């Protein structure tokens, strides 16, 4: 059956025409645009693109902050039969943008006024680009540039004479036609362009809705970048399928200003659910805890006690209120009324749940949000799977902390060992899946495609296992396993997540072992915590106290420590390289989806890794560690 993204959209317009689809802030309030109005604008954008020479199967890039025009432009270019190449606004013009625009053979770029300078800087190096379309701009236009409103005007004119021919383009689209080329974040030199077809998208929407249900009265506020595959599908294509409403964060003049708008916009929109990634989840938790601390010691103590009671009652979510714990229910209800309800009001008061994706989310964070009545349902996926593979969801039997939930349906899965043998239930190996959501391949990269998709099976490169009760557990990258000197292989991600989440002294950590005599770690300490420990002193003795405190944070996971049972002692770092520079996008150690790029961190701090395998470097209070602590605390 033919089911393109345009078919999906048209079907929802027919069903929900007068309902609000888009919400965007103008003149101090969020203004609605209905499904019918959205179609009208998208069609005019598409017709305008056709009028200025955009042909079916040509690539069109969108480089802009999340807004109505972003979503409407993508729908418009799909009506014109073109292929969308969404780009992250975090990309730097010099290499990242140039590579993608050249590689995807982009001829038309749709851009916001804030991203326009990036394109202008590199336009001379992009001979294929014929036109640049700007959302809104009051400055002087350069050659080849035009405003989106002028494209819409051209579309109106074009439709007067060519309406039948124009709609014939989208009607001719087939399931296997390419819808987008989404570039992976690039943990290697050259990012890969993931080709997703129209059916990849509509199939993944159908599959996801077997696990999570979105009533048409629901609203979401998109706080993730729209180019992110997770935000793309969960943020608006699933919402379209359900006739629900999509608000976008108010765009500031700078990324920091946009970030500051998020809490205010959440209170204004009152979303029913939000999409989140671990970095955002941690920020939300920190802001909740900060506001509780500001209310004084008594409130803080009561809040922490209420959390403990809720943790005990909730267990792993799946086992909530079982056995004697049912007796805690009245107390949990009371704390919810007097404490947790106020926390939820800061999120608009109507938030039912978060959907977590992007990376592994520590189960401690899941417990926290579940306790305060805003569950964070962890999902799992990757761009090559459009992206959803599994998710936790509403209903006691549908979620379990620490898991990535149950598989979307229909979907086949195998867990394979290094020799490609299928592992039984409960045994870990590489996650391999098959379904209509598996990508068409990598753009202009047949070698990588052949390595990743074999006989329709997608080799994810992630390690995990299926439990007896149908929950999938993702343990980290299959190909980035650490290998100890005796050949034992183990995943570092779970340890890293736990250490960062539970330690106020450690902001970032990468655990390392490449057949080395012992495991080591590159540690970025928390600036404020270091300042507090140094207590105004700027000497080696004070830094030694701080280094010892950091080392003791790791010791908590060893035998006899408070977290002793979480990981085997032999996996834990035996030496620390404390560094004075955080992993950021600026130094290339964090990619555009906020994931730390392990290989780049190891390369960047190679001298420090080498040093921890010397007798002097193995000591936690070595000279380089002390220097780094003093540097970061400045």
LOKEZA-449719 format. One line per field, with one value per residue (C-alpha): residue in three letters; y, z negated, x negated; residue number from 1. Coordinates in steps of 0.5 Angstrom, whole numbers, plus 500, padded with zeros to 3 digits. Example, Ala and Ser with C-alpha at 12.3 -4.5 7.8 and 13.67 -1.06 7.14 Angstrom:
LOKEZA-449719
r = c(ALA_SER)
y = c(491_498)
z = c(484_486)
x = c(475_473)
k = c(1_2)
This chain:
LOKEZA-449719
r = c(UNK_UNK_UNK_UNK_UNK_UNK_UNK_UNK_UNK_UNK_UNK_UNK_UNK_UNK_UNK_UNK_UNK_UNK_UNK_UNK_UNK_UNK_UNK_UNK_UNK_UNK_UNK_UNK_UNK_UNK_UNK_UNK_UNK_UNK_UNK_UNK_UNK_UNK_UNK_UNK_UNK_UNK_UNK_UNK_UNK_UNK_UNK_UNK_UNK_UNK_UNK_UNK_UNK_UNK_UNK_UNK_UNK_UNK_UNK_UNK_UNK_UNK_UNK_UNK_UNK_UNK_UNK_UNK_UNK_UNK_UNK_UNK_UNK_UNK_UNK_UNK_UNK_UNK_UNK_UNK_UNK_UNK_UNK_UNK_UNK_UNK_UNK_UNK_UNK_UNK_UNK_UNK_UNK_UNK_UNK_UNK_UNK_UNK_UNK_UNK_UNK_UNK_UNK_UNK_UNK_UNK_UNK_UNK_UNK_UNK_UNK_UNK_UNK_UNK_UNK_UNK_UNK_UNK_UNK_UNK_UNK_UNK_UNK_UNK_UNK_UNK_UNK_UNK_UNK_UNK_UNK_UNK_UNK_UNK_UNK_UNK_UNK_UNK_UNK_UNK_UNK_UNK_UNK_UNK_UNK_UNK_UNK_UNK_UNK_UNK_UNK_UNK_UNK_UNK_UNK_UNK_UNK_UNK_UNK_UNK_UNK_UNK_UNK_UNK_UNK_UNK_UNK_UNK_UNK_UNK_UNK_UNK_UNK_UNK_UNK_UNK_UNK_UNK_UNK_UNK_UNK_UNK_UNK_UNK_UNK_UNK_UNK_UNK_UNK_UNK_UNK_UNK_UNK_UNK_UNK_UNK_UNK_UNK_UNK_UNK_UNK_UNK_UNK_UNK_UNK_UNK_UNK_UNK_UNK_UNK_UNK_UNK_UNK_UNK_UNK_UNK_UNK_UNK_UNK_UNK_UNK_UNK_UNK_UNK_UNK_UNK_UNK_UNK_UNK_UNK_UNK_UNK_UNK_UNK_UNK_UNK_UNK_UNK_UNK_UNK_UNK_UNK_UNK_UNK_UNK_UNK_UNK_UNK_UNK_UNK_UNK_UNK_UNK_UNK_UNK_UNK_UNK_UNK_UNK_UNK_UNK_UNK_UNK_UNK_UNK_UNK_UNK_UNK_UNK_UNK_UNK_UNK_UNK_UNK_UNK_UNK_UNK_UNK_UNK_UNK_UNK_UNK_UNK_UNK_UNK_UNK_UNK_UNK_UNK_UNK_UNK_UNK_UNK_UNK_UNK_UNK_UNK_UNK_UNK_UNK_UNK_UNK_UNK_UNK_UNK_UNK_UNK_UNK_UNK_UNK_UNK_UNK_UNK_UNK_UNK_UNK_UNK_UNK_UNK_UNK_UNK_UNK_UNK_UNK_UNK_UNK_UNK_UNK_UNK_UNK_UNK_UNK_UNK_UNK_UNK_UNK_UNK_UNK_UNK_UNK_UNK_UNK_UNK_UNK_UNK_UNK_UNK_UNK_UNK_UNK_UNK_UNK_UNK_UNK_UNK_UNK_UNK_UNK_UNK_UNK_UNK_UNK_UNK_UNK_UNK_UNK_UNK_UNK_UNK_UNK_UNK_UNK_UNK_UNK_UNK_UNK_UNK_UNK_UNK_UNK_UNK_UNK_UNK_UNK_UNK_UNK_UNK_UNK_UNK_UNK_UNK_UNK_UNK_UNK_UNK_UNK_UNK_UNK_UNK_UNK_UNK_UNK_UNK_UNK_UNK_UNK_UNK_UNK_UNK_UNK_UNK_UNK_UNK_UNK_UNK_UNK_UNK_UNK_UNK_UNK_UNK_UNK_UNK_UNK_UNK_UNK_UNK_UNK_UNK_UNK_UNK_UNK_UNK_UNK_UNK_UNK_UNK_UNK_UNK_UNK_UNK_UNK_UNK_UNK_UNK_UNK_UNK_UNK_UNK_UNK_UNK_UNK_UNK_UNK_UNK_UNK_UNK_UNK_UNK_UNK_UNK_UNK_UNK_UNK_UNK_UNK_UNK_UNK_UNK_UNK_UNK_UNK_UNK_UNK_UNK_UNK_UNK_UNK_UNK_UNK_UNK_UNK_UNK_UNK_UNK_UNK_UNK_UNK_UNK_UNK_UNK_UNK_UNK_UNK_UNK_UNK_UNK_UNK_UNK_UNK_UNK_UNK_UNK_UNK_UNK_UNK_UNK_UNK_UNK_UNK_UNK_UNK_UNK_UNK_UNK_UNK_UNK_UNK_UNK_UNK_UNK_UNK_UNK_UNK_UNK_UNK_UNK_UNK_UNK_UNK_UNK_UNK_UNK_UNK_UNK_UNK_UNK_UNK_UNK_UNK_UNK_UNK_UNK_UNK_UNK_UNK_UNK_UNK_UNK_UNK_UNK_UNK_UNK_UNK_UNK_UNK_UNK_UNK_UNK_UNK_UNK_UNK_UNK_UNK_UNK_UNK_UNK_UNK_UNK_UNK_UNK_UNK_UNK_UNK_UNK_UNK_UNK_UNK_UNK_UNK_UNK_UNK_UNK_UNK_UNK_UNK_UNK_UNK_UNK_UNK_UNK_UNK_UNK_UNK_UNK_UNK_UNK_UNK_UNK_UNK_UNK_UNK_UNK_UNK_UNK_UNK_UNK_UNK_UNK_UNK_UNK_UNK_UNK_UNK_UNK_UNK_UNK_UNK_UNK_UNK_UNK_UNK_UNK_UNK_UNK_UNK_UNK_UNK_UNK_UNK_UNK_UNK_UNK_UNK)
y = c(500_507_511_517_523_527_521_522_529_530_524_528_535_531_529_534_540_545_543_547_543_549_554_559_565_572_579_575_569_563_563_557_555_549_543_546_553_549_545_551_554_548_547_554_553_547_550_556_552_548_555_557_551_546_539_532_528_534_536_542_543_546_550_554_554_550_554_553_555_549_544_548_548_541_539_544_541_534_536_539_532_534_531_534_535_537_540_542_549_547_545_550_553_551_543_540_545_545_537_536_541_538_531_531_536_541_546_550_552_554_558_563_570_567_562_566_569_561_560_567_565_559_560_561_554_551_552_547_552_556_559_561_562_566_565_573_578_586_586_587_581_578_575_568_570_571_571_565_570_571_564_563_569_565_559_562_565_558_554_559_556_549_546_540_538_541_536_530_531_529_524_520_519_512_509_508_515_518_523_525_525_525_526_522_526_524_520_519_524_524_523_519_521_516_516_515_514_516_509_509_515_513_505_508_512_506_502_507_508_501_502_509_513_520_523_528_533_533_538_538_543_541_543_539_541_539_536_531_524_523_530_529_523_524_531_532_526_522_528_529_522_523_530_533_540_542_548_550_554_561_563_568_572_567_560_562_566_561_556_561_561_554_554_560_557_550_554_558_552_547_541_534_531_533_530_529_527_525_532_536_531_532_540_539_535_540_546_542_541_548_551_546_548_556_554_552_546_544_543_540_535_533_533_528_524_524_522_516_514_514_510_505_504_505_500_499_502_495_492_499_498_490_486_490_497_498_500_506_509_514_517_517_520_526_528_528_533_537_537_534_537_544_541_539_546_549_544_547_543_538_534_527_524_525_521_520_518_520_516_511_515_513_509_514_519_515_514_521_523_518_519_527_524_526_519_519_513_511_509_507_508_510_515_508_506_512_512_508_501_500_505_504_507_508_503_499_493_497_500_498_503_501_498_501_498_494_493_497_492_489_489_483_483_478_479_476_475_477_471_472_467_468_469_466_470_474_473_480_481_486_488_487_489_488_492_497_503_500_506_505_506_511_516_515_510_503_500_503_501_494_493_496_493_485_482_487_486_493_492_497_497_497_492_489_483_481_479_474_479_482_488_490_492_497_496_501_501_494_496_501_495_496_490_489_486_479_480_481_485_490_496_503_507_504_506_513_515_512_516_523_522_520_525_532_533_530_533_528_522_517_510_507_500_498_491_496_493_497_501_508_514_522_526_533_535_540_547_550_543_544_552_549_544_549_554_560_557_556_551_544_542_544_541_534_535_536_530_525_527_525_519_517_518_512_508_508_503_498_493_496_502_505_503_496_492_496_494_489_492_490_494_500_505_504_511_518_523_529_534_542_542_540_536_541_542_547_543_537_532_533_532_536_531_532_526_525_522_517_516_524_525_519_522_529_527_522_524_524_517_515_518_515_508_511_510_517_518_512_517_520_527_527_533_534_532_538_543_541_542_549_551_549_552_559)
z = c(500_502_496_497_492_496_496_488_488_493_489_482_486_488_481_477_481_476_470_468_471_470_464_465_460_464_460_453_454_458_464_467_474_476_480_486_486_485_492_495_493_495_502_503_501_505_511_511_510_517_520_519_522_516_519_516_513_512_505_501_495_489_484_478_471_470_472_476_482_481_481_487_491_491_492_498_501_500_504_510_510_507_502_495_492_485_482_475_473_469_475_477_484_485_485_483_487_493_493_492_498_503_501_502_508_505_510_506_498_494_488_482_481_476_480_486_485_485_492_494_492_496_502_507_505_507_514_515_510_515_509_502_499_492_487_485_486_486_489_496_500_504_511_511_505_504_498_496_497_504_505_503_507_513_511_511_518_520_518_522_528_526_520_523_525_519_515_520_517_510_512_516_510_508_502_504_506_502_497_493_493_485_484_478_472_475_470_476_481_486_483_487_490_488_494_491_495_495_492_487_484_485_482_476_474_475_471_465_464_462_456_454_455_457_456_461_455_454_454_454_454_459_455_459_466_471_476_470_473_466_466_473_472_465_465_471_476_470_468_475_475_469_470_464_463_464_461_462_457_458_462_459_462_459_458_450_451_454_448_443_447_446_438_440_446_442_437_443_448_442_446_445_446_448_452_448_448_442_442_442_437_432_433_431_425_423_424_420_414_414_413_407_404_405_400_394_391_388_395_398_392_393_401_400_395_400_406_402_400_407_410_405_407_414_415_422_424_427_420_417_410_410_403_397_401_402_395_397_402_398_396_403_405_399_402_409_407_402_406_413_415_415_418_424_424_426_433_434_430_435_437_437_439_442_448_447_453_456_451_445_439_432_428_422_427_429_422_420_425_424_417_418_423_429_432_437_441_444_452_456_464_469_475_479_476_477_471_466_465_458_452_445_444_440_436_430_435_440_437_433_431_434_440_447_447_451_459_463_468_473_472_472_468_467_462_465_462_466_470_472_468_465_458_453_449_443_447_450_457_462_463_471_473_479_481_486_482_484_488_496_495_494_499_504_500_502_498_491_493_495_488_484_488_490_493_490_483_480_476_470_467_461_455_451_450_450_443_442_440_447_445_449_445_449_446_450_457_459_463_457_452_447_448_441_442_441_447_443_446_443_444_441_442_436_431_434_434_426_424_427_425_418_417_415_417_424_430_435_435_441_438_442_443_450_447_442_435_432_433_433_434_437_432_432_425_423_423_417_413_414_412_406_404_406_401_404_404_410_408_409_402_403_410_407_402_409_413_407_406_414_413_407_412_416_410_408_413_410_405_399_402_402_410_409_413_419_423_422_419_424_429_425_427_423_425_427_432_429_434_434_440_441_447_452_459_459_458_463_457_457_463_465_461_455_455_452_458_455_460_461_453_453_459_456_449_452_448_441_443_444_437_433_435_432_424_423_427_424_417_416_414_420_422_428_424_419_425_428_422_421_428_428_421_424)
x = c(500_497_496_491_490_495_500_499_500_506_510_509_511_517_519_516_517_519_515_508_502_497_496_491_489_491_493_492_496_496_501_504_504_509_507_511_508_501_503_504_497_493_497_495_488_487_490_486_480_482_483_476_473_473_474_476_471_466_463_466_462_465_461_465_467_474_480_486_482_478_483_487_481_480_487_487_480_483_490_485_482_475_471_469_462_463_457_455_454_449_444_439_438_431_431_438_442_438_437_445_447_442_443_451_450_455_457_462_461_467_464_466_463_458_455_455_447_445_448_445_438_438_442_436_434_441_441_448_452_456_461_461_468_468_474_474_469_469_462_460_460_455_454_458_462_469_474_479_485_483_483_490_492_489_492_499_498_495_501_506_504_500_504_506_499_496_500_499_491_493_498_493_489_488_486_478_477_472_475_469_461_459_452_449_446_439_435_430_427_433_440_445_451_457_462_469_475_482_484_478_482_489_487_483_489_494_489_488_495_496_492_494_500_501_508_510_511_504_499_491_486_480_474_469_466_471_465_464_468_471_474_476_480_483_483_487_489_492_496_498_501_505_507_504_500_493_490_483_478_478_472_467_461_456_456_456_462_466_464_466_473_474_477_481_484_485_490_493_495_496_494_497_490_483_477_471_464_459_456_462_465_459_460_468_466_461_465_471_466_463_470_471_465_467_473_469_466_473_476_469_469_477_476_470_474_480_476_473_480_482_476_478_485_484_478_476_483_485_485_489_492_491_491_491_489_497_497_493_498_502_495_493_500_499_492_494_500_495_489_488_494_491_485_489_492_486_486_493_497_500_494_495_488_482_479_472_467_460_456_456_460_458_463_462_465_471_472_472_477_482_482_484_489_486_484_478_479_472_473_467_466_461_462_461_467_471_470_474_473_476_479_481_488_494_497_494_492_489_483_477_472_465_468_470_477_480_479_484_488_487_480_475_469_463_457_451_444_437_438_445_448_455_455_460_465_461_454_451_448_449_457_459_466_470_476_479_476_469_465_464_457_452_451_446_442_444_438_441_448_446_442_448_454_454_460_465_462_459_453_453_446_449_449_455_459_467_469_474_480_479_475_469_463_458_451_447_443_441_435_432_432_426_421_417_410_412_417_424_428_433_437_435_442_446_440_439_446_447_440_442_450_448_442_442_435_434_437_435_431_428_426_420_417_414_410_407_404_410_416_415_420_420_424_426_428_434_431_435_434_426_427_430_425_419_423_419_412_408_403_401_403_410_410_408_414_419_415_416_423_424_420_425_431_429_427_434_435_430_431_434_436_443_444_440_444_445_439_433_427_423_427_426_420_414_411_414_412_415_416_417_421_428_430_434_437_431_426_429_430_437_442_448_452_449_445_438_434_429_424_423_422_417_413_414_411_406_400_404_407_399_397_402_399_392_391_391_398_401_401_408_404_399_396_401_407_406_404_411_415_412_413_421_422_419)
k = c(1_2_3_4_5_6_7_8_9_10_11_12_13_14_15_16_17_18_19_20_21_22_23_24_25_26_27_28_29_30_31_32_33_34_35_36_37_38_39_40_41_42_43_44_45_46_47_48_49_50_51_52_53_54_55_56_57_58_59_60_61_62_63_64_65_66_67_68_69_70_71_72_73_74_75_76_77_78_79_80_81_82_83_84_85_86_87_88_89_90_91_92_93_94_95_96_97_98_99_100_101_102_103_104_105_106_107_108_109_110_111_112_113_114_115_116_117_118_119_120_121_122_123_124_125_126_127_128_129_130_131_132_133_134_135_136_137_138_139_140_141_142_143_144_145_146_147_148_149_150_151_152_153_154_155_156_157_158_159_160_161_162_163_164_165_166_167_168_169_170_171_172_173_174_175_176_177_178_179_180_181_182_183_184_185_186_187_188_189_190_191_192_193_194_195_196_197_198_199_200_201_202_203_204_205_206_207_208_209_210_211_212_213_214_215_216_217_218_219_220_221_222_223_224_225_226_227_228_229_230_231_232_233_234_235_236_237_238_239_240_241_242_243_244_245_246_247_248_249_250_251_252_253_254_255_256_257_258_259_260_261_262_263_264_265_266_267_268_269_270_271_272_273_274_275_276_277_278_279_280_281_282_283_284_285_286_287_288_289_290_291_292_293_294_295_296_297_298_299_300_301_302_303_304_305_306_307_308_309_310_311_312_313_314_315_316_317_318_319_320_321_322_323_324_325_326_327_328_329_330_331_332_333_334_335_336_337_338_339_340_341_342_343_344_345_346_347_348_349_350_351_352_353_354_355_356_357_358_359_360_361_362_363_364_365_366_367_368_369_370_371_372_373_374_375_376_377_378_379_380_381_382_383_384_385_386_387_388_389_390_391_392_393_394_395_396_397_398_399_400_401_402_403_404_405_406_407_408_409_410_411_412_413_414_415_416_417_418_419_420_421_422_423_424_425_426_427_428_429_430_431_432_433_434_435_436_437_438_439_440_441_442_443_444_445_446_447_448_449_450_451_452_453_454_455_456_457_458_459_460_461_462_463_464_465_466_467_468_469_470_471_472_473_474_475_476_477_478_479_480_481_482_483_484_485_486_487_488_489_490_491_492_493_494_495_496_497_498_499_500_501_502_503_504_505_506_507_508_509_510_511_512_513_514_515_516_517_518_519_520_521_522_523_524_525_526_527_528_529_530_531_532_533_534_535_536_537_538_539_540_541_542_543_544_545_546_547_548_549_550_551_552_553_554_555_556_557_558_559_560_561_562_563_564_565_566_567_568_569_570_571_572_573_574_575_576_577_578_579_580_581_582_583_584_585_586_587_588_589_590_591_592_593_594_595_596_597_598_599_600_601_602_603_604_605_606_607_608_609_610_611_612_613_614_615_616_617_618_619_620_621_622_623_624_625_626_627_628_629_630_631_632_633_634)
